[in-house]
């Protein structure tokens, strides 16, 4: 699984905000994910801004188009938790590798 460029095969662009989110989630414990408040603090963004971006990065259907599926959002007890998916990890890794070359 990979993203050959900063754009995945569906045409979704991995912008700097999306990359920052994937970067944080890629370094989080895989099974634990990262809570929305913690992710927001690390990105210096409000929870609503982060949730909106995560929704666009998930596989949610918006205006009849499914998202790229880079992240998964779950409500665990009383908190929202974000997880990176295999597709998201591959895109993050490819983008990171492109930045270092």
HUMOWO-V757824 format. One record per helix or strand of 2 or more residues. SS is the DSSP state (helix for helix, strand for strand). FROM is the first residue (numbers start at 1). TO is the last residue. If there is no record, write none. Layout:
SS_FROM_TO + SS_FROM_TO
This chain:
helix_16_26 + strand_34_35 + helix_36_43 + helix_47_57 + strand_61_62 + strand_65_66 + strand_71_76 + strand_79_84 + helix_86_100
